[in-house]
Amino acid sequence: MKNIAVFVSGGGSNLQAIIDGCASGYIKGKISAVISSKEGVYSLERAKAADIPYYVFAAKDYPGRDSLYDDIIKLLESLEIDIIVLAGYLSILNEKIVRRFPNRIINVHPSLIPSFCGKGYCGIKVHEAVLEYGCKVTGATVHFVDEGTDTGAIILQEAVEVREDDTPQRLQQRVLEVEHRLLPYAVKLLCEDKIVIEGRKTRIL
């Protein structure tokens, strides 16, 4: 059974989807840590309710990103973490942690990468940009994390229709429903060693 760490920064609905997947046996893994970039977010309440150890590593408490991620890596190694899941984590991981856990970190992004991704595209801003551009389709993507921003190999994608009466909030909610399906499925596949990376592409066994 794989040990999972989930990184969060907000309400944690994707975290809850993974918690539920592990509890039901759908995901053959155990969430051994929830790591937040902020104090007081609802994700920590979800972790507490599920009796999952949680930790806060806030950038304001460190002189720089290197020392911040040095401490995070020490914790992950002490817990023998196999898989890291970014579930609404709003900080960009530094190279140290990506290199320490190659092809073992995944992220969910609220668009069809390579559209509306990269620096500055997070949260509601993604959906605002989709509507402003006049897209007819958007969606969600689960991908591996590499040293770039939203540039890792894509694992799963699912499209969502953009409706004429959509607001950013309505669109966000429908994309989030897709995220809640895709992310647990990707975690399940990773726990079962069913994802093969072939260059820029992935294949599911």
C-alpha positions as CSV (number, residue, x, y, z in Angstrom):
1,M,0.0,0.0,0.0
2,K,1.5,3.3,-1.1
3,N,1.9,6.2,1.3
4,I,0.4,9.4,0.0
5,A,1.0,13.1,0.9
6,V,-1.6,15.6,-0.3
7,F,-0.6,19.2,-0.6
8,V,-3.4,21.8,-0.2
9,S,-4.0,25.6,0.1
10,G,-7.7,26.0,0.3
11,G,-11.1,24.3,0.9
12,G,-9.9,20.8,0.0
13,S,-12.8,19.3,-2.0
14,N,-10.3,17.4,-4.1
15,L,-8.6,16.3,-0.9
16,Q,-12.0,15.0,0.3
17,A,-12.4,13.0,-2.9
18,I,-9.1,11.3,-2.3
19,I,-10.0,10.7,1.4
20,D,-13.2,9.1,0.3
21,G,-11.5,7.0,-2.3
22,C,-9.0,5.6,0.2
23,A,-11.7,5.0,2.8
24,S,-13.8,3.0,0.3
25,G,-10.9,0.9,-0.9
26,Y,-11.1,2.4,-4.4
27,I,-7.6,3.8,-3.9
28,K,-5.1,1.2,-2.7
29,G,-3.2,3.7,-0.7
30,K,-3.0,5.6,2.6
31,I,-2.9,9.4,3.1
32,S,-0.1,9.7,5.6
33,A,0.1,13.5,5.6
34,V,-1.8,16.6,4.5
35,I,0.5,19.5,4.0
36,S,-0.9,23.0,3.7
37,S,0.8,26.2,2.6
38,K,-1.6,28.2,4.9
39,E,-3.0,28.1,8.4
40,G,-6.7,28.1,8.9
41,V,-7.9,26.5,5.6
42,Y,-10.8,24.1,5.6
43,S,-8.6,21.4,4.2
44,L,-7.1,21.0,7.6
45,E,-10.5,20.4,9.1
46,R,-11.1,17.7,6.5
47,A,-7.8,16.1,7.5
48,K,-8.7,16.3,11.2
49,A,-12.1,14.8,10.7
50,A,-10.5,11.8,8.8
51,D,-7.8,11.5,11.6
52,I,-5.0,12.2,9.1
53,P,-1.8,14.0,10.4
54,Y,-1.6,17.5,8.9
55,Y,1.2,20.0,8.8
56,V,1.5,23.7,7.8
57,F,4.6,25.0,6.0
58,A,4.0,28.7,5.3
59,A,6.5,30.6,3.2
60,K,6.3,33.6,5.6
61,D,7.9,31.4,8.3
62,Y,11.0,30.7,6.2
63,P,13.9,32.9,4.9
64,G,13.6,31.3,1.5
65,R,12.1,28.6,-0.6
66,D,15.1,26.3,-0.3
67,S,14.8,26.1,3.5
68,L,11.0,25.7,3.3
69,Y,11.3,22.7,0.9
70,D,14.3,21.3,2.8
71,D,12.0,20.9,5.8
72,I,9.1,19.5,3.7
73,I,11.4,16.9,2.1
74,K,12.7,15.8,5.6
75,L,9.1,15.2,6.7
76,L,8.2,13.3,3.5
77,E,11.3,11.1,3.8
78,S,10.6,10.4,7.5
79,L,7.0,9.3,6.6
80,E,8.3,7.2,3.7
81,I,6.0,9.0,1.3
82,D,5.6,7.3,-2.1
83,I,3.3,9.7,-3.9
84,I,2.6,13.4,-3.7
85,V,-0.7,14.8,-4.8
86,L,-1.1,18.6,-5.4
87,A,-4.8,19.2,-4.7
88,G,-5.4,22.9,-5.0
89,Y,-1.8,23.7,-3.8
90,L,-1.1,27.3,-4.9
91,S,2.6,27.3,-4.4
92,I,5.1,26.3,-7.1
93,L,7.3,23.4,-6.0
94,N,11.0,24.1,-6.2
95,E,13.4,21.9,-8.1
96,K,14.7,20.1,-5.0
97,I,11.4,18.3,-4.2
98,V,10.7,17.6,-7.9
99,R,14.1,15.9,-8.4
100,R,13.7,14.0,-5.1
101,F,10.4,12.5,-6.2
102,P,10.6,12.1,-10.0
103,N,7.4,10.9,-11.6
104,R,5.8,10.6,-8.2
105,I,4.2,14.0,-8.0
106,I,0.8,14.7,-9.7
107,N,-1.3,17.8,-10.0
108,V,-4.9,18.6,-11.1
109,H,-5.3,21.7,-13.2
110,P,-8.7,23.3,-14.1
111,S,-8.2,23.5,-17.9
112,L,-7.3,21.4,-20.8
113,I,-3.5,21.8,-20.8
114,P,-1.7,23.3,-22.7
115,S,-4.5,26.0,-22.7
116,F,-4.8,28.4,-19.8
117,C,-2.0,27.0,-17.7
118,G,1.4,28.1,-16.4
119,K,2.3,31.1,-14.3
120,G,-0.6,33.1,-13.1
121,Y,-3.3,30.6,-14.2
122,C,-4.8,29.3,-11.0
123,G,-8.3,29.0,-9.3
124,I,-11.0,31.3,-10.6
125,K,-8.6,33.1,-12.9
126,V,-8.5,30.1,-15.2
127,H,-12.3,30.2,-15.7
128,E,-12.3,33.9,-16.2
129,A,-9.7,33.6,-18.9
130,V,-11.7,30.8,-20.6
131,L,-14.8,32.9,-20.8
132,E,-13.0,36.0,-21.9
133,Y,-11.4,34.1,-24.7
134,G,-14.8,32.8,-25.9
135,C,-13.9,29.1,-25.7
136,K,-16.6,26.6,-26.4
137,V,-14.9,23.8,-24.4
138,T,-12.7,23.7,-21.3
139,G,-12.0,20.9,-18.8
140,A,-9.6,19.4,-16.3
141,T,-6.2,17.8,-16.6
142,V,-4.2,15.6,-14.2
143,H,-0.5,15.6,-15.0
144,F,2.9,14.7,-13.6
145,V,4.8,17.6,-12.1
146,D,8.2,18.4,-13.5
147,E,10.5,21.4,-13.1
148,G,8.3,23.7,-15.2
149,T,4.8,25.0,-14.4
150,D,2.0,22.8,-15.7
151,T,4.5,21.2,-18.2
152,G,4.7,17.6,-17.0
153,A,3.3,14.6,-18.9
154,I,-0.5,14.5,-19.1
155,I,-2.1,11.5,-17.4
156,L,-5.9,12.2,-17.8
157,Q,-8.1,14.9,-19.3
158,E,-11.8,15.4,-19.6
159,A,-13.7,18.1,-21.5
160,V,-16.4,20.4,-20.1
161,E,-18.8,22.3,-22.4
162,V,-18.8,26.1,-21.9
163,R,-22.4,27.4,-21.8
164,E,-23.5,30.8,-23.1
165,D,-24.9,31.8,-19.6
166,D,-21.8,30.6,-17.7
167,T,-20.2,32.8,-15.1
168,P,-16.7,31.9,-13.9
169,Q,-18.2,30.5,-10.7
170,R,-20.7,28.2,-12.5
171,L,-18.0,27.0,-14.9
172,Q,-15.6,26.4,-12.0
173,Q,-18.2,24.2,-10.3
174,R,-18.7,22.0,-13.3
175,V,-15.0,21.6,-13.9
176,L,-14.5,20.8,-10.2
177,E,-17.0,17.9,-10.5
178,V,-14.7,16.5,-13.2
179,E,-11.6,17.1,-11.1
180,H,-13.3,15.1,-8.3
181,R,-13.5,12.1,-10.6
182,L,-10.2,12.4,-12.5
183,L,-7.9,13.0,-9.5
184,P,-8.9,10.0,-7.4
185,Y,-8.7,7.8,-10.5
186,A,-5.2,9.1,-11.3
187,V,-4.1,8.4,-7.7
188,K,-5.6,4.9,-7.9
189,L,-3.6,4.2,-11.1
190,L,-0.4,5.5,-9.6
191,C,-0.9,3.4,-6.4
192,E,-1.3,0.4,-8.6
193,D,1.7,1.2,-10.8
194,K,-0.5,1.4,-13.9
195,I,0.9,4.5,-15.4
196,V,3.8,4.2,-17.9
197,I,5.7,7.4,-19.0
198,E,7.0,7.3,-22.5
199,G,8.8,10.6,-23.1
200,R,6.1,13.3,-23.2
201,K,3.3,10.8,-23.3
202,T,1.8,8.4,-20.7
203,R,0.1,5.1,-21.2
204,I,-2.3,3.4,-18.8
205,L,-1.9,-0.3,-18.3
